[in-house]
Amino acid sequence: MSAQHVKLVGPLIRGVDADLADAVISAVEADNPDAEVVVEDQGGYIRINVADRCRLTRASMQEALGQATFDLSRLEPALSGFAGRMHTTDEEIVWYLERQD
């Protein structure tokens, strides 16, 4: 019997802005309460992953940053890559393996 391989998805954030990276980690943890969030800090970048599906909302980013408003497009300069597929709206970003529509 072999161990099942878990496929992880999520953002790869440049480590330049530590406050933003910490906020993304906190927001991903809040938006995926039943999942284990795997954080790999490689110095120059931080990989944040969840098995199969990773959700990040505008509301959780606002909460993590202590700001009344946050536009998810502000993440683009810090998002150097990601694992899985990505779907974005004004309210959330979802990384996933397989389409569910």
Secondary structure, DSSP 4 states (H G I P E B T S, - for coil): --PPPPPEEEEEEETT-HHHHHHHHHHHHHH-TTSPPEEEE-SSEEEEEEESEEEEEHHHHHHHHT-S---GGGGTTTEEEEESEEEE-SSEEEEESS---
